[in-house]
Amino acid sequence: MPMSWGYTESQRDFESSLRAVHTALDRGCSLLDTADMYGPFTNELLVGRVLKERRADAFVSTKCGLLVGEQHIVANGRPGYVKRACDASLRRLRTDHIDLYQLHRADPEVPIEETWGAMAQLVAAGKVRSLGLCAVGARALRPTRTDRPVAGGGRRPGARTHQLTMRQLERIQQIFPVSSVQAELSVWSPEALEELVPWCESRGVGFLAAMPLGNGYLTGTLTPGQGFEPEDIRARHPRFTAEMMAANQPVVAGLRRVGARYGATPGQVALAWVLAQGRHVVPVPGTKKERWAAQNAKAADLVLDRADLTEIASLPPARGSWY
């Protein structure tokens, strides 16, 4: 996502992003997680450039369900749209199948069973191999607003998008198997461990840990008060005010202490912590640069012991509201 959407626009570089994806694949990070709305569309085109050369090396995941308009972002779960969106993603990705097709957000105007049924038909047609969902769990019990920043400051009002409850997740599992669930999980946002991660483990469902580096904060490379460009989602994030970034420094300091014992960075410790939550848990860190992709990949070699995990668990909880 950071290569095309949501983060510092001035630092985007198509060729640099291509090198980062190749670097990740070279180091065995085979899951490429994108979405049609990133850009929109440009992120899938970027991944498609890589897949044209290296389809056999990659497990490709993309998403549908969100449309980016001039004024706002809206959910669309209508069966006809889902099928058209899949065909368009296949063209942009330059592939004849998608390994994992995820519903980005549920449409509050369309029964989730109808949307999921349409996605299941894509599997039957051979266009998709497996299905997943995003935005499920305790924090997702109420609709959220998705506001887009405007160049020069301010925000455009966002449309309401529906996030799924555990009860809905159980229902659609009866229609067609859920292969994965993607939700936020990190050292400073561990809520998914309470119910969602155990649910996935008990049912053989993969869990994709979104934002495992806390939107970059857990890498320890951000300076409190540094400021962000208007298009950067962190410019309006409560945890990225100068006050909250300073208040949460003890979290990064704790990761740095653990990392010092292994010659690892705070970000690598944060990723290793996510990996330690279960064999079914896969972090999906976003990056734009080759060196960060290589650094992230090394986290797979870092195995935290019980004392490390206890120390991390004892860190103060993150301060600041999430949204």
Kinemage of the C-alpha trace (Angstrom):
@kinemage 1
@onewidth
@group {chain A} dominant
@subgroup {mainchain}
@vectorlist {calphas} color= white
{ca met a 1} P 0.000 0.000 0.000
{ca pro a 2} L 2.662 2.625 0.854
{ca met a 3} L 3.979 2.369 -2.686
{ca ser a 4} L 0.776 3.868 -4.111
{ca trp a 5} L -1.589 5.048 -1.408
{ca gly a 6} L -1.963 6.540 2.036
{ca tyr a 7} L 1.595 7.536 2.881
{ca thr a 8} L 4.146 10.169 1.869
{ca glu a 9} L 3.370 10.944 -1.744
{ca ser a 10} L 6.624 12.755 -2.551
{ca gln a 11} L 8.647 9.629 -1.725
{ca arg a 12} L 6.828 7.342 -4.153
{ca asp a 13} L 9.028 5.981 -6.907
{ca phe a 14} L 7.721 3.289 -9.267
{ca glu a 15} L 11.121 1.846 -10.154
{ca ser a 16} L 12.255 1.830 -6.514
{ca ser a 17} L 9.051 0.026 -5.570
{ca leu a 18} L 9.648 -2.598 -8.247
{ca arg a 19} L 13.105 -3.270 -6.820
{ca ala a 20} L 11.611 -3.594 -3.328
{ca val a 21} L 9.119 -6.221 -4.492
{ca his a 22} L 11.833 -8.181 -6.283
{ca thr a 23} L 14.011 -7.997 -3.163
{ca ala a 24} L 11.198 -9.380 -1.018
{ca leu a 25} L 10.665 -12.288 -3.418
{ca asp a 26} L 14.400 -12.961 -3.578
{ca arg a 27} L 14.409 -13.382 0.198
{ca gly a 28} L 11.475 -15.763 0.298
{ca cys a 29} L 8.684 -13.314 1.131
{ca ser a 30} L 6.260 -14.754 -1.383
{ca leu a 31} L 2.980 -13.139 -0.270
{ca leu a 32} L 2.276 -9.964 -2.249
{ca asp a 33} L -0.716 -8.224 -0.674
{ca thr a 34} L -2.295 -5.468 -2.762
{ca ala a 35} L -5.773 -4.041 -3.503
{ca asp a 36} L -7.558 -2.444 -6.423
{ca met a 37} L -8.143 0.775 -4.428
{ca tyr a 38} L -4.441 1.393 -3.782
{ca gly a 39} L -3.707 4.206 -6.164
{ca pro a 40} L -6.414 3.420 -7.177
{ca phe a 41} L -5.349 0.681 -9.572
{ca thr a 42} L -1.673 1.681 -9.867
{ca asn a 43} L -0.536 -0.743 -7.161
{ca glu a 44} L -1.958 -3.723 -9.015
{ca leu a 45} L -0.271 -2.508 -12.186
{ca leu a 46} L 3.020 -2.370 -10.311
{ca val a 47} L 2.596 -5.891 -8.961
{ca gly a 48} L 1.595 -7.013 -12.433
{ca arg a 49} L 4.961 -5.842 -13.774
{ca val a 50} L 6.652 -8.189 -11.316
{ca leu a 51} L 4.283 -11.078 -11.939
{ca lys a 52} L 4.919 -10.939 -15.675
{ca glu a 53} L 8.453 -12.142 -14.889
{ca arg a 54} L 8.001 -14.055 -11.628
{ca arg a 55} L 4.478 -15.432 -11.306
{ca ala a 56} L 5.722 -18.771 -9.966
{ca asp a 57} L 7.579 -17.058 -7.120
{ca ala a 58} L 4.582 -15.182 -5.744
{ca phe a 59} L 1.401 -15.868 -3.804
{ca val a 60} L -0.835 -13.009 -4.936
{ca ser a 61} L -3.498 -11.444 -2.773
{ca thr a 62} L -5.704 -8.559 -3.817
{ca lys a 63} L -8.957 -7.043 -2.595
{ca cys a 64} L -12.256 -5.667 -3.794
{ca gly a 65} L -15.123 -3.859 -2.123
{ca leu a 66} L -14.001 -0.232 -1.896
{ca leu a 67} L -14.383 2.420 -4.602
{ca val a 68} L -12.400 5.643 -4.555
{ca gly a 69} L -14.358 8.654 -5.792
{ca glu a 70} L -13.619 12.348 -6.066
{ca gln a 71} L -15.341 13.120 -2.790
{ca his a 72} L -15.283 9.936 -0.768
{ca ile a 73} L -14.611 6.223 -0.503
{ca val a 74} L -17.629 3.931 -0.707
{ca ala a 75} L -18.176 0.240 -0.163
{ca asn a 76} L -19.631 -1.848 -2.980
{ca gly a 77} L -20.545 -5.467 -2.329
{ca arg a 78} L -22.981 -5.995 -5.176
{ca pro a 79} L -22.400 -9.379 -6.848
{ca gly a 80} L -22.129 -7.904 -10.348
{ca tyr a 81} L -19.515 -5.411 -9.235
{ca val a 82} L -17.483 -8.074 -7.427
{ca lys a 83} L -17.218 -10.134 -10.608
{ca arg a 84} L -16.250 -7.120 -12.752
{ca ala a 85} L -13.685 -6.022 -10.175
{ca cys a 86} L -12.059 -9.452 -10.207
{ca asp a 87} L -11.751 -9.448 -14.004
{ca ala a 88} L -10.205 -5.975 -13.914
{ca ser a 89} L -7.705 -7.040 -11.233
{ca leu a 90} L -6.703 -10.081 -13.265
{ca arg a 91} L -5.929 -7.821 -16.239
{ca arg a 92} L -3.881 -5.375 -14.197
{ca leu a 93} L -2.006 -8.165 -12.395
{ca arg a 94} L -1.248 -9.928 -15.706
{ca thr a 95} L -2.280 -13.309 -14.347
{ca asp a 96} L -4.974 -15.886 -14.993
{ca his a 97} L -5.760 -16.441 -11.319
{ca ile a 98} L -5.629 -14.712 -7.950
{ca asp a 99} L -4.340 -16.863 -5.096
{ca leu a 100} L -6.284 -15.030 -2.392
{ca tyr a 101} L -9.175 -12.666 -3.085
{ca gln a 102} L -10.212 -10.573 -0.093
{ca leu a 103} L -13.263 -8.474 0.643
{ca his a 104} L -11.791 -5.151 1.700
{ca arg a 105} L -14.917 -3.923 3.489
{ca ala a 106} L -18.481 -5.178 3.644
{ca asp a 107} L -21.201 -3.085 2.032
{ca pro a 108} L -23.874 -2.153 4.622
{ca glu a 109} L -26.439 -1.975 1.798
{ca val a 110} L -25.817 -5.549 0.594
{ca pro a 111} L -26.224 -8.711 2.711
{ca ile a 112} L -22.769 -10.120 3.289
{ca glu a 113} L -24.039 -13.547 2.208
{ca glu a 114} L -24.745 -12.190 -1.302
{ca thr a 115} L -21.294 -10.686 -1.644
{ca trp a 116} L -19.584 -13.809 -0.339
{ca gly a 117} L -21.655 -15.995 -2.631
{ca ala a 118} L -20.481 -13.993 -5.652
{ca met a 119} L -16.884 -14.349 -4.525
{ca ala a 120} L -17.371 -18.104 -4.147
{ca gln a 121} L -18.512 -18.235 -7.770
{ca leu a 122} L -15.155 -16.761 -8.769
{ca val a 123} L -13.451 -19.757 -7.162
{ca ala a 124} L -15.760 -22.109 -9.051
{ca ala a 125} L -14.848 -20.295 -12.270
{ca gly a 126} L -11.135 -20.837 -11.647
{ca lys a 127} L -10.346 -17.121 -11.425
{ca val a 128} L -9.631 -17.219 -7.680
{ca arg a 129} L -8.054 -19.970 -5.557
{ca ser a 130} L -9.193 -18.913 -2.052
{ca leu a 131} L -11.173 -16.195 -0.248
{ca gly a 132} L -10.437 -13.905 2.675
{ca leu a 133} L -11.866 -11.009 4.634
{ca cys a 134} L -10.530 -7.753 6.027
{ca ala a 135} L -11.665 -5.689 9.001
{ca val a 136} L -13.159 -8.198 11.411
{ca gly a 137} L -13.282 -8.157 15.187
{ca ala a 138} L -14.035 -6.262 18.368
{ca arg a 139} L -12.910 -2.884 17.087
{ca ala a 140} L -15.004 -3.423 13.973
{ca leu a 141} L -18.394 -3.708 15.672
{ca arg a 142} L -19.503 -0.298 14.487
{ca pro a 143} L -19.184 1.377 11.062
{ca thr a 144} L -16.235 3.690 10.609
{ca arg a 145} L -15.743 6.778 8.505
{ca thr a 146} L -13.071 6.781 5.843
{ca asp a 147} L -11.965 10.377 5.263
{ca arg a 148} L -9.663 11.379 2.444
{ca pro a 149} L -7.230 14.255 2.861
{ca val a 150} L -7.307 17.163 0.437
{ca ala a 151} L -4.131 18.667 -1.008
{ca gly a 152} L -3.201 21.655 1.083
{ca gly a 153} L -4.826 20.270 4.221
{ca gly a 154} L -8.264 19.289 5.424
{ca arg a 155} L -10.316 16.211 4.633
{ca arg a 156} L -13.044 15.196 2.294
{ca pro a 157} L -15.912 13.497 4.096
{ca gly a 158} L -15.802 9.749 3.823
{ca ala a 159} L -18.655 7.332 3.359
{ca arg a 160} L -19.550 4.829 6.017
{ca thr a 161} L -18.010 1.432 5.450
{ca his a 162} L -19.117 -1.626 7.359
{ca gln a 163} L -16.724 -3.847 9.261
{ca leu a 164} L -17.668 -7.413 10.025
{ca thr a 165} L -18.536 -8.881 13.400
{ca met a 166} L -17.485 -12.309 14.595
{ca arg a 167} L -21.089 -13.471 14.235
{ca gln a 168} L -21.119 -12.535 10.551
{ca leu a 169} L -17.800 -14.295 10.108
{ca glu a 170} L -19.312 -17.483 11.496
{ca arg a 171} L -22.278 -17.205 9.114
{ca ile a 172} L -20.331 -16.830 5.910
{ca gln a 173} L -17.966 -19.616 6.923
{ca gln a 174} L -20.963 -21.906 6.427
{ca ile a 175} L -21.445 -20.648 2.840
{ca phe a 176} L -17.868 -20.999 1.609
{ca pro a 177} L -14.642 -21.554 3.557
{ca val a 178} L -12.821 -18.480 4.839
{ca ser a 179} L -9.133 -19.060 4.079
{ca ser a 180} L -7.811 -15.942 5.779
{ca val a 181} L -8.758 -12.958 7.873
{ca gln a 182} L -6.801 -9.723 7.720
{ca ala a 183} L -6.893 -7.290 10.614
{ca glu a 184} L -4.511 -5.076 12.477
{ca leu a 185} L -2.069 -6.714 14.870
{ca ser a 186} L 1.093 -5.243 16.343
{ca val a 187} L 2.883 -4.693 19.636
{ca trp a 188} L 1.001 -1.451 20.127
{ca ser a 189} L -2.324 -2.795 18.817
{ca pro a 190} L -2.743 -6.370 20.128
{ca glu a 191} L -6.559 -6.479 20.405
{ca ala a 192} L -6.940 -9.210 17.761
{ca leu a 193} L -5.244 -11.664 20.141
{ca glu a 194} L -8.283 -11.625 22.415
{ca glu a 195} L -10.712 -13.370 20.065
{ca leu a 196} L -9.931 -13.147 16.373
{ca val a 197} L -6.490 -14.795 16.252
{ca pro a 198} L -7.631 -17.748 18.423
{ca trp a 199} L -10.764 -18.116 16.264
{ca cys a 200} L -8.594 -18.412 13.180
{ca glu a 201} L -6.241 -20.902 14.800
{ca ser a 202} L -9.076 -23.151 15.977
{ca arg a 203} L -10.522 -23.323 12.450
{ca gly a 204} L -7.355 -23.593 10.388
{ca val a 205} L -7.777 -20.074 9.007
{ca gly a 206} L -4.766 -17.917 8.214
{ca phe a 207} L -4.433 -14.542 9.933
{ca leu a 208} L -2.792 -11.702 7.992
{ca ala a 209} L -1.479 -9.142 10.453
{ca ala a 210} L -1.982 -5.715 8.911
{ca met a 211} L 0.166 -2.784 10.032
{ca pro a 212} L 2.547 -4.972 12.088
{ca leu a 213} L 4.989 -2.052 12.291
{ca gly a 214} L 2.384 0.359 13.621
{ca asn a 215} L 2.329 2.511 10.473
{ca gly a 216} L 6.114 2.780 10.766
{ca tyr a 217} L 6.206 3.938 14.375
{ca leu a 218} L 7.570 0.665 15.756
{ca thr a 219} L 10.622 0.849 13.498
{ca gly a 220} L 12.024 3.578 15.724
{ca thr a 221} L 12.895 5.706 12.701
{ca leu a 222} L 10.224 8.377 13.221
{ca thr a 223} L 10.871 11.504 15.275
{ca pro a 224} L 8.107 12.962 17.468
{ca gly a 225} L 6.876 16.186 15.920
{ca gln a 226} L 8.432 15.541 12.510
{ca gly a 227} L 5.158 16.185 10.685
{ca phe a 228} L 3.654 14.395 7.699
{ca glu a 229} L 2.474 15.447 4.260
{ca pro a 230} L -1.272 16.175 3.939
{ca glu a 231} L -1.882 12.995 1.874
{ca asp a 232} L -0.214 10.847 4.546
{ca ile a 233} L -2.773 9.036 6.716
{ca arg a 234} L -0.580 9.665 9.760
{ca ala a 235} L -1.114 13.422 9.431
{ca arg a 236} L -4.579 12.937 10.929
{ca his a 237} L -3.936 9.892 13.108
{ca pro a 238} L -4.343 10.544 16.868
{ca arg a 239} L -1.281 8.442 17.733
{ca phe a 240} L 0.941 10.454 15.412
{ca thr a 241} L 0.580 13.840 17.032
{ca ala a 242} L 3.849 15.123 18.479
{ca glu a 243} L 2.500 14.584 22.002
{ca met a 244} L 1.442 10.973 21.454
{ca met a 245} L 4.562 10.030 19.494
{ca ala a 246} L 6.639 11.252 22.432
{ca ala a 247} L 4.382 9.513 24.964
{ca asn a 248} L 4.757 6.160 23.182
{ca gln a 249} L 8.545 6.203 22.997
{ca pro a 250} L 8.785 3.659 25.869
{ca val a 251} L 7.241 1.069 23.534
{ca val a 252} L 9.984 1.599 20.955
{ca ala a 253} L 12.633 1.723 23.668
{ca gly a 254} L 11.502 -1.687 24.904
{ca leu a 255} L 11.724 -3.174 21.422
{ca arg a 256} L 15.165 -1.658 21.029
{ca arg a 257} L 16.343 -3.266 24.305
{ca val a 258} L 15.199 -6.690 23.166
{ca gly a 259} L 16.734 -6.183 19.736
{ca ala a 260} L 20.091 -5.199 21.211
{ca arg a 261} L 20.488 -8.750 22.516
{ca tyr a 262} L 20.232 -10.111 18.973
{ca gly a 263} L 21.699 -7.317 16.882
{ca ala a 264} L 18.197 -6.613 15.549
{ca thr a 265} L 16.286 -3.398 14.923
{ca pro a 266} L 13.076 -2.449 16.784
{ca gly a 267} L 11.125 -3.119 13.591
{ca gln a 268} L 12.562 -6.618 13.278
{ca val a 269} L 11.617 -7.349 16.890
{ca ala a 270} L 8.088 -6.050 16.216
{ca leu a 271} L 7.740 -8.414 13.243
{ca ala a 272} L 9.239 -11.340 15.170
{ca trp a 273} L 6.662 -10.691 17.916
{ca val a 274} L 3.860 -11.005 15.362
{ca leu a 275} L 5.341 -14.226 13.992
{ca ala a 276} L 5.508 -15.596 17.545
{ca gln a 277} L 1.717 -15.371 17.888
{ca gly a 278} L 1.164 -18.566 15.907
{ca arg a 279} L 2.139 -20.502 12.806
{ca his a 280} L -1.051 -19.294 11.156
{ca val a 281} L -0.118 -15.619 11.666
{ca val a 282} L 1.632 -13.833 8.790
{ca pro a 283} L 2.659 -10.172 9.076
{ca val a 284} L 2.231 -8.005 5.992
{ca pro a 285} L 4.579 -5.051 6.511
{ca gly a 286} L 4.392 -2.356 3.877
{ca thr a 287} L 7.448 -0.609 2.506
{ca lys a 288} L 8.500 1.439 -0.486
{ca lys a 289} L 12.236 0.814 -0.425
{ca glu a 290} L 14.516 -2.090 -1.201
{ca arg a 291} L 16.597 -1.803 1.978
{ca trp a 292} L 13.528 -1.919 4.222
{ca ala a 293} L 12.184 -4.948 2.373
{ca ala a 294} L 15.485 -6.738 2.979
{ca gln a 295} L 15.519 -5.696 6.632
{ca asn a 296} L 11.954 -6.862 7.169
{ca ala a 297} L 12.737 -10.259 5.635
{ca lys a 298} L 15.480 -10.869 8.203
{ca ala a 299} L 12.866 -10.763 10.967
{ca ala a 300} L 11.861 -14.286 9.953
{ca asp a 301} L 15.206 -15.505 11.343
{ca leu a 302} L 14.690 -13.842 14.724
{ca val a 303} L 13.105 -16.220 17.233
{ca leu a 304} L 12.086 -14.537 20.474
{ca asp a 305} L 12.232 -16.663 23.610
{ca arg a 306} L 9.756 -16.681 26.479
{ca ala a 307} L 11.698 -14.047 28.419
{ca asp a 308} L 11.659 -11.721 25.400
{ca leu a 309} L 7.912 -12.129 24.945
{ca thr a 310} L 7.309 -11.543 28.654
{ca glu a 311} L 9.370 -8.367 28.523
{ca ile a 312} L 7.436 -7.101 25.514
{ca ala a 313} L 4.136 -7.964 27.198
{ca ser a 314} L 5.174 -5.832 30.174
{ca leu a 315} L 5.673 -2.705 28.060
{ca pro a 316} L 3.186 0.091 28.743
{ca pro a 317} L 0.111 0.016 26.493
{ca ala a 318} L 0.131 2.495 23.646
{ca arg a 319} L -1.350 5.866 24.458
{ca gly a 320} L -3.729 7.782 22.213
{ca ser a 321} L -6.992 6.768 20.616
{ca trp a 322} L -6.708 4.720 17.447
{ca tyr a 323} L -9.141 6.555 15.190
